[in-house]
Structures are given as structure tokens and as C-alpha cells.
Amino acid sequence: MKLEEVTLDDLDETSFLKIVKRKPINEKIIGFLKEVKNFYIFKVNGKLVRIRFSNTDKTAEDCLTRVLENLYR
């Protein structure tokens, strides 16, 4: 699905997800991935979030960890 084809109404709102803060980050990531239909494009507090990959040394886990840490502090 192209970003231009996505409307906010089509996306999962992740601000309501119940993720336990004291769980290890890998369990948080798995919980997030299980709850969200499309984990590349979703919304947080009504704002569009899109995850893309680029040619860097960062892993997908590094990037998703950063996103989750910022969302669930």
C-alpha cells in the first residue's frame, strides 16, 4: 500500500495499546506486532507514523525499539 493511498481512518491507533513497561523490549516488540495490523504504517494520537528501511547499520529491532521507547515511556 502506498502512503498516498492511506487515510488515517484506515490505520490502527496505537496509543490505546496495553504494553507493560517492565517487560523486556523483545516482548514489547512482539506484543506491538501482534496488536497492529500493519506495523509499517499506523497512527499514534491521530498522527501518521510510517516505518521505512534505509541502507544503514541500524537494524529493524533498533528502529522499532526506539519508536516503542518513545511511545511508552
C-alpha positions as CSV (number, residue, x, y, z in Angstrom):
1,M,0.0,0.0,0.0
2,K,1.4,3.4,-1.0
3,L,1.4,6.2,1.6
4,E,-0.7,8.3,-0.8
5,E,-3.4,5.6,-0.7
6,V,-3.6,5.6,3.1
7,T,-6.1,7.6,5.1
8,L,-5.9,8.0,8.9
9,D,-9.3,6.1,9.2
10,D,-7.6,3.0,7.7
11,L,-4.9,2.8,10.3
12,D,-4.7,1.3,13.8
13,E,-4.5,3.8,16.6
14,T,-1.6,2.5,18.8
15,S,-2.0,5.0,21.7
16,F,-4.6,2.6,23.2
17,L,-2.3,-0.5,23.2
18,K,-1.6,-2.0,26.6
19,I,2.2,-2.7,26.7
20,V,3.7,-3.5,30.1
21,K,6.6,-1.1,30.7
22,R,8.6,-3.5,32.8
23,K,8.7,-6.3,30.2
24,P,11.9,-6.8,28.2
25,I,12.0,-4.9,24.9
26,N,11.7,-8.0,22.8
27,E,8.4,-8.9,24.5
28,K,7.2,-5.3,23.9
29,I,8.0,-5.6,20.2
30,I,6.3,-8.9,19.9
31,G,3.2,-7.6,21.7
32,F,3.1,-4.5,19.4
33,L,3.5,-6.6,16.2
34,K,0.6,-8.9,17.4
35,E,-1.7,-6.0,18.0
36,V,-1.1,-3.8,15.0
37,K,-2.5,-5.0,11.6
38,N,0.1,-3.0,9.6
39,F,3.2,-2.3,11.6
40,Y,4.8,-0.3,8.7
41,I,2.0,2.4,8.8
42,F,0.0,3.2,11.9
43,K,-1.1,6.2,13.9
44,V,-0.2,7.5,17.4
45,N,-2.5,10.0,18.9
46,G,-4.0,10.6,15.5
47,K,-0.7,11.2,13.7
48,L,0.6,9.1,10.9
49,V,3.7,7.0,11.6
50,R,5.5,5.2,8.8
51,I,8.4,2.8,9.3
52,R,10.8,2.5,6.4
53,F,14.2,0.9,6.0
54,S,17.3,2.6,4.6
55,N,20.8,1.5,3.9
56,T,22.3,2.0,7.4
57,D,23.9,-0.1,10.1
58,K,20.7,0.2,12.2
59,T,18.6,-3.0,12.5
60,A,14.8,-3.2,12.3
61,E,14.9,-4.1,16.0
62,D,16.9,-0.9,16.8
63,C,14.4,1.3,15.0
64,L,11.3,-0.4,16.4
65,T,12.8,-0.3,19.9
66,R,13.4,3.5,19.5
67,V,9.8,4.0,18.4
68,L,8.3,1.9,21.2
69,E,10.6,3.6,23.8
70,N,9.4,7.0,22.7
71,L,5.7,5.9,22.7
72,Y,5.6,4.0,26.0
73,R,7.9,5.9,28.4
